[in-house]
Amino acid sequence: MIATEELLWEQVRTRATPEQVSWLEDAVASVLGEPESIRRLFPAVGRRAGRAPLDPAADPADVHAWTVDDAGRTLLLLALGDDAGAELDELYRHGDTAERRGILRALPYLPVGDAGVALVEDAVRTNELGLIAAALGPYAFARLDDDAVAQAVLKCVFVGIPLGGLDGLGPRITPHVSRMLAAFVHERVAAGRTVPADVWPVIDRFPPEDELSEIQAELDNPVAERREAARAALALRNQRST
């Protein structure tokens, strides 16, 4: 996970202006005193506290990168304490993409039990890369079953979300996930298409010999595009292992 509450504040204070920090401090104090005020304040976080990447070195296009408004919304939800779970559905249902992303990023920090699982499942069904990436973190990987994890990983590969940024994925990789991604690679190679390099660490966690043999056999395929695609895919695997 990205940070503790203290570190979130530290990062916000580094990246936001004094006026933005002051607004967020007042907003958190308001939620502590009047929990219902989060419904009014939550949508305003981006406009009042800023939307810059929380890490100044982060690529703004990185779907895994937290923003100041992600952190601000997490801090507001933390101020709800044990009441956070009761507000999630309402905030998510009425929120825009940024507000929903903030909720999903906050889930690992909140005492909400399984109350956020439906929100994770909803986000993964969308084609919003930021929502999918935000949903698939430690909270999701602690609660989704193996089939849901496998489908989520495949969805990430299809839509172009880097697997290396999925915090908590490692312990949830199973032989089924490795085999599924190897089959995906073979399908791409058979179509003469490229594959992302970050599928290989997942495949090689439990190397599926049959699927890997099929990819290797494509090096001798009479169709030139398939041979070239196989060479490129296997070169990515070899680069990772050297």
C-alpha positions in Angstrom: 0.0 0.0 0.0 1.1 3.5 -0.7 1.2 5.1 2.7 0.0 5.5 6.3 -2.3 8.4 7.2 0.6 10.5 8.4 2.6 9.9 5.2 -0.5 10.8 3.1 -0.6 14.2 4.9 3.1 14.7 4.5 2.8 14.0 0.7 -0.2 16.3 0.3 1.5 19.1 2.2 4.5 18.7 -0.2 2.5 18.7 -3.4 -0.4 21.1 -2.6 -0.4 24.9 -2.0 -0.9 26.2 1.6 -4.4 27.3 0.6 -5.2 23.8 -0.7 -3.8 22.1 2.4 -5.8 24.5 4.6 -9.0 23.7 2.8 -8.4 19.9 3.1 -7.6 20.3 6.8 -10.8 22.2 7.4 -12.7 19.5 5.3 -11.3 16.7 7.4 -12.2 18.6 10.6 -15.7 19.1 9.3 -16.2 15.4 8.6 -14.8 14.5 12.1 -17.5 16.8 13.6 -20.3 16.2 11.2 -19.9 13.0 9.2 -22.7 13.8 6.8 -20.7 16.7 5.5 -18.5 14.3 3.5 -21.4 14.1 0.9 -20.9 17.8 0.2 -17.1 17.9 0.5 -16.1 14.8 -1.3 -16.9 16.0 -4.8 -15.0 19.3 -4.2 -11.6 17.7 -3.3 -10.2 17.8 -6.8 -11.1 21.4 -7.4 -10.1 22.7 -3.9 -7.1 20.5 -3.1 -5.6 19.8 -6.6 -5.2 16.9 -8.9 -1.4 16.7 -9.3 0.4 13.3 -9.0 1.2 12.7 -5.4 4.7 11.6 -6.4 6.4 14.5 -8.4 8.4 11.9 -10.3 5.4 10.0 -11.4 4.2 9.9 -15.0 0.8 11.7 -15.1 -0.3 9.0 -17.6 0.5 6.2 -15.1 -2.8 4.6 -14.2 -1.3 3.3 -11.0 -0.1 6.7 -9.8 -1.9 8.3 -6.9 -3.0 12.0 -7.1 -3.4 14.7 -4.5 -7.2 14.3 -4.8 -6.9 10.5 -4.3 -5.1 11.2 -1.1 -7.5 13.9 0.0 -10.5 11.7 -0.5 -8.8 8.9 1.4 -8.2 11.3 4.3 -11.9 12.3 4.3 -13.0 8.7 4.4 -10.5 7.9 7.2 -12.1 10.7 9.2 -15.4 8.8 9.1 -13.8 5.9 11.1 -16.1 3.0 11.6 -18.9 4.9 9.7 -17.0 4.8 6.4 -18.7 1.6 5.2 -22.1 3.2 5.4 -21.2 6.0 3.1 -19.3 4.1 0.4 -22.2 3.1 -1.8 -23.8 6.6 -1.9 -20.5 8.3 -2.6 -19.6 5.8 -5.3 -23.0 5.8 -7.0 -23.1 9.6 -7.3 -19.4 10.2 -7.9 -17.6 10.9 -11.1 -14.6 8.9 -12.3 -12.1 10.7 -10.0 -14.4 10.4 -7.0 -14.9 6.7 -7.6 -11.1 6.2 -8.1 -10.5 7.9 -4.7 -12.9 5.5 -3.0 -11.3 2.5 -4.6 -7.8 3.7 -3.6 -8.9 4.2 0.0 -10.4 0.8 0.5 -7.3 -0.9 1.9 -7.2 1.7 4.7 -10.8 1.7 5.8 -12.5 -0.5 8.4 -15.2 -1.6 6.0 -14.9 -5.4 5.9 -16.5 -6.7 2.6 -18.6 -3.6 2.0 -16.3 -2.5 -0.8 -16.2 -5.7 -2.8 -19.2 -4.8 -4.9 -17.5 -1.5 -5.8 -14.4 -3.4 -6.8 -16.4 -5.7 -9.0 -18.2 -2.8 -10.6 -15.0 -1.0 -11.4 -13.4 -4.1 -13.0 -16.4 -4.4 -15.3 -15.9 -1.0 -16.7 -13.4 0.1 -19.4 -12.1 2.9 -17.3 -8.4 2.1 -16.9 -8.0 4.3 -13.9 -10.9 2.7 -12.1 -9.7 -0.8 -12.9 -6.1 -0.1 -11.7 -7.4 1.6 -8.5 -9.7 -1.3 -7.8 -7.1 -4.0 -8.1 -5.0 -3.5 -5.0 -4.5 -5.1 -1.6 -8.2 -4.9 -0.6 -9.4 -6.6 -3.8 -6.6 -9.3 -3.8 -7.5 -10.1 -0.1 -11.1 -10.8 -1.0 -11.7 -11.8 -4.6 -11.8 -15.5 -5.3 -9.2 -17.2 -7.7 -11.5 -17.1 -10.7 -12.2 -13.4 -10.2 -8.5 -12.6 -9.8 -7.7 -14.5 -13.0 -10.3 -12.7 -15.0 -9.2 -9.3 -13.6 -5.6 -10.0 -14.5 -6.6 -11.0 -18.1 -8.7 -7.8 -18.3 -5.7 -5.7 -17.3 -3.6 -7.3 -20.1 -6.3 -6.8 -22.7 -6.8 -3.1 -21.9 -3.2 -2.3 -21.3 -2.9 -1.9 -17.6 0.7 -2.8 -16.4 0.6 -5.8 -14.2 3.7 -4.7 -12.3 1.7 -2.0 -10.6 -1.0 -4.3 -9.1 -0.1 -4.1 -5.4 -0.9 -7.5 -3.8 -1.1 -9.6 -7.0 2.0 -11.7 -6.3 0.6 -14.0 -3.7 -2.6 -14.5 -5.7 -0.9 -15.8 -8.8 -1.9 -19.4 -9.3 -1.0 -22.1 -12.0 -4.4 -21.2 -13.6 -3.4 -17.5 -14.0 0.0 -18.5 -15.4 -1.5 -20.9 -17.8 -4.2 -18.5 -18.9 -1.7 -15.8 -19.7 0.5 -18.2 -21.6 -2.5 -19.1 -23.7 -3.1 -15.4 -24.2 0.5 -15.1 -25.5 0.0 -18.0 -27.9 -3.2 -16.4 -29.2 -1.4 -13.1 -29.8 1.6 -14.9 -31.5 -0.8 -16.9 -33.7 -2.3 -13.6 -34.8 1.1 -12.1 -35.5 0.8 -9.6 -32.7 3.0 -8.3 -29.9 2.7 -9.1 -26.2 3.4 -7.0 -23.2 6.6 -7.8 -21.4 5.1 -7.9 -17.9 3.0 -11.1 -18.6 6.2 -13.1 -18.3 6.8 -12.8 -14.6 3.3 -14.0 -14.0 3.6 -16.9 -16.5 6.9 -17.9 -15.1 5.6 -18.1 -11.5 4.1 -21.5 -12.5 5.5 -22.2 -16.0 2.9 -24.1 -18.0 5.0 -26.5 -20.2 2.3 -27.3 -22.8 1.4 -23.7 -23.5 5.1 -22.7 -23.6 5.9 -25.5 -26.0 3.2 -24.3 -28.3 4.7 -20.8 -28.3 8.1 -22.2 -28.9 6.8 -24.3 -31.8 5.6 -21.0 -33.5 9.3 -20.3 -34.3 8.9 -22.9 -37.0 5.6 -21.8 -38.3 5.4 -21.4 -42.1 3.7 -18.0 -41.7 6.4 -15.3 -41.3 4.3 -13.0 -39.1 3.8 -15.8 -36.6 7.5 -16.7 -36.5 8.4 -13.0 -35.9 5.8 -12.6 -33.2 7.1 -15.7 -31.5 10.7 -14.5 -31.6 9.7 -11.1 -30.2 7.6 -12.7 -27.4 10.3 -15.1 -26.4 12.9 -12.5 -26.5 11.0 -10.5 -23.9 11.0 -13.6 -21.7 14.7 -14.1 -22.2 15.5 -10.5 -21.4 13.7 -10.8 -18.1 15.6 -13.9 -17.1 19.1 -12.5 -17.9 
